[in-house]
Amino acid sequence: MVTRRPPAPAPAADVTPPVSLAPEMLAWLDYLAHQRRVSPHTLISYRRDLGKLQTLASTAGDRPLTALAAADIRRFAARLHAGGLEARSIARTLSCWRGWFRWLLAGDKVTANPVLAIRAPKAGKPLPKALSVDAAGAMLDATPDDVLEVRDLAMFELFYSSGLRLAELAGLNLDGAYCVADGEVTVLGKRSKTRRVPVGGKALEAISAWLNVRTNLAAAEEQALFVSQRGTRLSHGMIRARLARWAREKGLPQHIHPHMLRHSFASHVLQSSGDLRAVQELLGHASIRSTQVYTHLDFQHLAKIYDAAHPRAHKK
């Protein structure tokens, strides 16, 4: 027996576009609401984006909206960008306009889609967030209260000491191919590439303390280095949750995730050594371009020192 999905409810009244929009725009929104069953939230966004197009087009002369050309759309996008609209929001707005003109084209109301080849400006990639040296030290110098926190401290020290990815740490075993041995950790990285990374003294101490109590949790045949209360390998989600909990309870004001400890490792090693190639090898980056982002973090660190120390850094 096939169960038919009930029809989607009609959009709420408050998403009906204002009558000030052009009739062709109102018709498209009506089509989306009743034929495509677009969500009320999406309709609100589309109404706003179409309003922008209509406002911008009013400055382009007496031509109707259906006579706009690619040059007009490109100019409108540039004005949105100059007005402070983020690249992602411009991309969404262009997507709405593109959809409207596509609908007009299907109805033979225009001869071409002027938005088809227009792309939003590239969004700048946000810099990875890293802890300060003092914040990392404060978080990792805390004393564990029970066996679970002994395990957690060993994991977090290893994250920060060796710059491991979450999957790399979760995949470690007691011994064999991927384990901690002789002051190094061997991991299976992206694209199934194996690499060896040094492990610092603090991390080795924390791992040793964990191994002394690991049998209190681990199942008899479990080979995972880090195990849960059930005795099995820790999941990625549980590692994330334990790190967030640890940071919160130790008084850090921000949300901490495993990759932030990897970023902190890379940033702090680069600050101390200035050796970008070495950091690339330690992180397991295939391309130096992936590692170069940390030079920006290093510059931010130096800029803060300059602002604090140079007598002419601040305006009076």
C-alpha positions in Angstrom: 0.0 0.0 0.0 1.4 3.4 -1.0 1.0 6.2 1.5 0.5 9.5 -0.2 2.0 12.5 1.4 -0.6 15.2 2.3 -0.4 18.4 0.4 1.8 21.1 1.9 0.0 23.8 3.8 -0.5 27.1 2.1 2.0 29.8 3.0 1.1 32.1 5.8 -0.6 35.3 4.8 2.3 37.5 6.0 4.5 36.2 3.2 2.3 37.6 0.4 4.4 40.1 -1.5 3.4 43.8 -1.3 1.4 45.1 -4.2 4.2 47.5 -4.9 6.1 44.7 -6.6 5.8 44.4 -10.4 2.9 42.2 -11.6 5.4 39.7 -13.1 7.2 39.4 -9.8 3.9 38.8 -7.9 3.0 36.2 -10.5 6.2 34.3 -10.0 5.9 34.4 -6.2 2.3 33.1 -6.5 3.6 30.3 -8.8 6.3 29.4 -6.2 3.8 29.4 -3.3 1.1 27.3 -4.9 2.7 25.2 -7.6 6.2 24.6 -6.2 5.1 24.7 -2.5 8.1 26.9 -1.6 8.4 27.5 2.1 7.1 30.8 3.6 10.6 31.6 4.8 12.0 31.3 1.3 9.2 33.4 -0.1 10.0 36.2 2.4 13.6 36.2 1.2 12.6 36.2 -2.5 10.2 39.0 -1.9 13.0 41.0 -0.4 15.4 40.2 -3.2 12.9 41.1 -5.9 12.3 44.3 -4.1 16.0 45.1 -4.4 16.0 44.4 -8.1 13.0 46.6 -8.6 14.6 49.5 -6.6 17.9 49.2 -8.4 16.2 49.0 -11.8 14.3 52.2 -11.1 17.7 54.0 -11.4 18.4 52.4 -14.9 16.0 54.6 -16.8 12.5 54.1 -18.1 13.1 50.6 -19.5 10.8 47.8 -18.1 12.3 45.1 -15.8 12.0 42.6 -18.7 14.4 44.7 -20.8 17.3 44.5 -18.3 20.6 43.3 -19.7 23.5 41.5 -18.2 25.4 44.8 -17.9 22.6 46.1 -15.7 22.6 43.1 -13.4 26.4 43.3 -13.1 26.1 46.9 -12.1 23.4 46.1 -9.6 25.5 43.4 -8.0 28.4 45.8 -7.8 26.2 48.4 -6.0 25.1 45.8 -3.5 28.7 44.9 -2.8 29.7 48.5 -2.4 26.8 49.0 0.0 28.3 46.4 2.3 26.2 43.3 1.4 28.3 40.2 2.0 29.3 38.0 -0.9 27.1 35.1 0.3 24.0 37.3 0.5 24.7 38.7 -3.0 25.0 35.2 -4.3 21.6 34.3 -2.8 20.1 37.5 -4.3 21.4 36.7 -7.7 20.1 33.2 -7.5 16.6 34.6 -6.8 16.9 37.0 -9.8 18.2 34.2 -12.0 15.2 32.0 -11.0 12.7 34.8 -11.8 14.2 35.5 -15.2 14.3 31.7 -15.9 10.5 31.7 -15.2 10.0 34.7 -17.5 12.1 33.0 -20.3 10.0 29.8 -20.0 6.9 32.0 -20.5 8.3 33.8 -23.5 8.3 37.1 -21.6 12.0 37.7 -22.2 14.4 36.5 -24.8 17.4 35.8 -22.6 18.3 35.4 -18.9 20.5 38.4 -18.1 21.6 36.9 -14.7 22.8 33.6 -16.2 26.5 34.5 -16.4 26.7 36.9 -13.5 28.5 35.6 -10.4 28.8 37.1 -7.0 32.1 38.3 -5.7 34.2 35.7 -4.0 33.7 35.4 -0.3 36.9 35.7 1.7 37.9 32.6 3.6 37.7 33.2 7.3 41.0 32.6 9.2 41.1 29.5 11.3 40.5 30.2 15.0 43.4 29.4 17.3 43.9 29.7 21.0 46.6 31.9 22.5 49.5 30.2 24.1 48.3 31.2 27.5 44.7 30.0 26.9 46.0 26.6 25.6 48.2 26.3 28.7 45.4 27.2 31.1 43.1 24.6 29.5 45.7 21.8 29.5 47.2 22.5 32.9 43.9 21.7 34.7 44.0 18.6 36.9 41.7 15.7 35.9 39.1 14.7 38.4 38.3 11.1 37.4 39.3 8.4 34.9 37.3 9.9 32.1 39.1 13.2 32.5 42.4 11.4 32.6 41.5 10.0 29.2 40.3 13.4 28.0 43.4 15.2 29.0 45.5 12.7 27.2 43.4 13.2 24.0 43.6 17.0 24.2 47.3 17.1 24.9 47.9 14.9 21.9 45.7 17.1 19.7 47.7 20.2 20.7 51.1 18.5 20.9 51.0 16.9 17.4 48.3 18.8 15.4 46.2 15.7 14.7 42.9 15.8 12.9 39.9 14.4 14.7 39.7 11.2 12.6 43.4 10.6 13.0 43.2 10.7 16.8 40.0 8.6 17.0 41.7 6.0 14.8 44.7 5.4 17.0 45.3 2.0 18.5 47.4 0.7 21.5 49.9 -0.8 19.1 50.4 -1.7 15.5 50.5 0.5 12.4 48.8 3.6 14.0 49.8 4.2 17.5 52.0 6.2 19.9 55.5 4.8 20.2 59.0 6.0 20.8 58.0 9.6 21.3 56.1 9.7 18.0 52.6 9.1 16.8 51.9 7.4 13.4 48.5 8.3 11.9 46.5 7.6 8.8 45.7 11.0 7.2 43.7 12.2 4.3 43.9 10.3 1.0 45.1 7.3 3.1 48.6 8.9 3.6 50.5 7.8 6.6 52.7 10.3 8.5 54.7 10.3 11.7 54.6 13.3 14.0 56.6 13.9 17.3 54.7 13.9 20.6 55.7 16.4 23.2 56.7 15.5 26.8 53.4 16.8 28.4 51.4 14.7 26.0 53.5 11.6 26.6 53.0 12.1 30.4 49.2 12.4 29.9 49.1 9.3 27.7 51.1 7.3 30.2 48.7 8.3 33.0 45.7 7.3 30.8 47.3 3.9 30.0 47.6 3.2 33.7 43.9 3.4 34.1 42.6 2.4 30.6 41.8 -1.1 31.7 39.2 0.3 34.0 37.1 1.1 30.9 38.4 -0.8 27.9 36.8 -4.1 26.8 39.1 -7.1 26.9 39.8 -7.3 23.1 39.5 -3.5 22.3 42.5 -2.2 20.5 41.5 1.5 20.4 43.8 3.8 22.4 40.9 6.0 23.5 37.7 4.2 24.6 34.3 5.2 26.0 32.6 4.1 29.2 31.2 1.2 27.3 34.8 0.0 26.6 34.7 0.7 22.8 36.4 3.1 20.5 35.3 6.7 21.1 33.2 8.3 18.3 34.0 11.6 16.7 30.9 13.2 18.2 31.8 12.1 21.7 35.4 13.5 21.4 33.9 16.8 20.3 31.4 16.9 23.2 34.1 16.0 25.8 36.4 18.7 24.5 33.6 21.3 24.6 32.7 20.2 28.1 36.3 20.3 29.3 36.9 23.8 28.0 33.6 25.1 29.5 34.3 23.6 32.9 37.9 24.9 32.9 36.6 28.5 32.3 37.4 29.2 28.7 35.0 31.8 27.3 34.7 30.3 23.8 33.6 27.1 22.2 36.5 24.8 21.6 36.5 22.1 19.0 39.2 19.6 18.0 40.3 21.5 14.9 40.9 24.6 16.9 43.6 22.7 18.8 45.1 21.7 15.5 45.1 25.3 14.4 46.7 26.3 17.7 49.4 23.7 17.2 50.2 25.0 13.7 50.1 28.7 14.7 52.3 28.3 17.8 54.9 26.2 16.0 55.1 28.7 13.2 55.4 31.6 15.6 58.3 29.9 17.3 60.1 28.5 14.3 59.0 30.5 11.2 59.5 27.2 9.2 56.4 27.0 7.0 57.6 23.8 5.3 58.1 22.0 8.6 54.6 23.0 9.6 53.3 21.7 6.3 54.9 18.3 7.0 53.7 18.1 10.5 50.1 18.9 9.5 50.2 16.5 6.5 49.1 19.1 4.0 49.5 18.1 0.4 50.0 21.7 -0.7 51.9 24.5 0.9 48.9 26.8 0.1 46.9 25.0 2.7 49.5 25.9 5.3 50.0 29.5 4.3 46.9 30.5 6.1 48.8 30.2 9.3 51.2 33.0 8.2 48.2 35.3 8.5 47.6 34.1 12.0 51.3 34.7 12.7 51.1 38.2 11.4 48.1 38.9 13.6 50.2 37.8 16.6 53.1 40.1 15.6 50.7 43.0 15.0 49.3 42.7 18.5 52.8 42.7 19.9 53.6 45.8 17.8 50.4 47.6 18.9 51.2 46.9 22.5 54.9 47.7 22.5 55.6 50.4 19.9 55.4 54.0 21.3 54.0 55.3 18.1 51.5 52.6 17.4 48.5 54.4 18.8 47.1 57.8 18.0 46.8 60.1 20.9 
